[in-house]
Amino acid sequence: MYPWLWFWNPQLNLPLSGHVAQQFDLRQLLRTLPSHAGDGAVEGDIVSDVASYGKQIGWLTDVLLDEVKEIREKTAGKDSALESLRITREKIEEIKKRYNPTAASIYKDVQDLQRRDGQEFQQLRKQLLEILQQPPAG
């Protein structure tokens, strides 16, 4: 049964109440760094062309943990910053594993694509056949 004022059905969307998707350009953010914090344009190019902050911090973490093995033995069992760093690194590695595709997940995605979009699947099939017919690297 329709309400008696069905023709007057206002749609009211407050800010951020609907679908909100926005891309942030990291370089634009880095250009707004205070002058004493470095050159934002240089930082942006480093992050986009060389290595992200996460990658840089990961390398530093690996070097630090490798260099302080002796300290780790002396402070074993204690709540130290070093132990916290090691635990944090393990958690980060677990999260990164969730985002790495496996053969099973790729296979499932290809099957889903075949069911959803036959034409796009055919394009992918041609590309994959070209790759699969090449000799394996190394």
C-alpha positions in Angstrom: 0.0 0.0 0.0 1.3 3.4 -1.0 1.4 6.3 1.6 -0.9 9.1 0.6 2.0 11.4 -0.1 4.1 9.0 -2.0 4.8 11.6 -4.7 6.5 13.9 -2.1 9.5 11.8 -1.1 12.3 14.1 -0.4 15.9 12.9 -0.6 18.0 14.6 2.0 21.7 14.0 1.9 23.8 15.8 4.5 27.5 16.2 4.0 29.4 12.9 4.1 26.1 10.9 4.3 26.2 9.4 0.8 28.8 7.7 -1.2 32.1 9.5 -0.6 35.2 8.6 -2.5 38.2 10.9 -2.8 41.7 10.4 -4.1 44.4 12.1 -2.2 47.5 13.0 -4.0 50.4 12.4 -1.7 52.7 14.8 -3.6 50.2 17.6 -3.0 50.2 16.8 0.7 54.0 16.8 0.9 54.2 20.1 -0.9 52.4 21.6 2.1 55.1 20.6 4.5 56.5 23.5 6.6 59.7 24.9 5.2 61.8 23.6 8.1 60.5 20.1 7.5 62.1 19.6 4.1 61.2 20.2 0.5 57.7 18.7 -0.2 58.3 18.4 -3.9 61.5 16.4 -3.3 59.8 14.2 -0.7 56.9 13.6 -3.0 59.2 12.5 -5.8 61.1 10.2 -3.5 57.9 8.5 -2.2 56.4 8.1 -5.7 59.6 7.2 -7.6 61.9 5.5 -5.1 60.3 4.0 -2.0 57.3 4.7 0.2 57.7 5.7 3.8 56.6 2.2 4.8 59.3 0.6 2.7 61.9 2.9 4.1 60.9 2.2 7.7 60.8 -1.5 6.9 64.4 -1.4 5.7 65.4 0.5 8.9 63.6 -2.0 11.1 65.3 -4.9 9.4 68.8 -3.4 9.8 68.1 -2.4 13.4 66.9 -5.9 14.3 69.8 -7.6 12.6 72.4 -5.3 14.3 71.1 -5.8 17.8 70.9 -9.5 18.1 73.4 -9.4 21.1 71.2 -6.9 22.9 68.1 -9.1 22.2 69.8 -12.0 24.0 70.7 -9.8 27.0 67.2 -8.4 27.3 65.3 -11.6 26.6 62.0 -11.9 28.5 61.9 -8.1 29.4 59.4 -5.7 27.9 61.7 -3.6 25.8 61.2 -1.3 22.9 63.2 -3.8 20.9 60.8 -6.6 21.6 57.9 -4.3 20.8 59.5 -3.5 17.5 60.0 -7.2 16.7 56.4 -7.9 17.5 55.2 -5.0 15.4 57.3 -6.3 12.5 55.7 -9.7 12.7 52.2 -8.2 12.8 53.0 -6.1 9.7 54.3 -9.1 7.8 51.1 -11.0 8.6 49.0 -8.1 7.3 51.1 -7.9 4.1 50.6 -11.7 3.6 46.8 -11.1 3.5 47.3 -8.8 0.5 49.6 -11.0 -1.6 47.7 -13.0 -4.2 48.0 -16.8 -4.1 47.5 -19.2 -7.1 44.2 -20.2 -5.6 43.0 -16.6 -5.3 44.0 -15.8 -8.8 42.3 -18.9 -10.1 39.1 -17.9 -8.3 39.2 -14.4 -9.6 39.6 -15.6 -13.2 36.7 -18.0 -12.7 34.6 -15.1 -11.4 35.6 -12.9 -14.3 34.6 -15.7 -16.7 31.1 -15.9 -15.2 30.7 -12.1 -15.0 32.2 -10.8 -18.3 32.9 -13.2 -21.1 34.5 -10.5 -23.4 36.9 -9.3 -20.7 37.7 -12.9 -19.8 38.6 -13.6 -23.5 41.0 -10.7 -23.5 42.6 -11.9 -20.3 42.8 -15.4 -21.7 44.7 -14.3 -24.7 47.2 -12.3 -22.5 47.6 -15.2 -20.1 48.2 -17.7 -23.0 51.0 -15.5 -24.3 52.7 -15.4 -20.9 52.2 -19.1 -20.3 53.7 -20.1 -23.7 56.9 -18.3 -22.9 59.7 -20.3 -21.2 59.9 -19.9 -17.5 62.4 -17.3 -16.2 65.5 -18.4 -14.4 
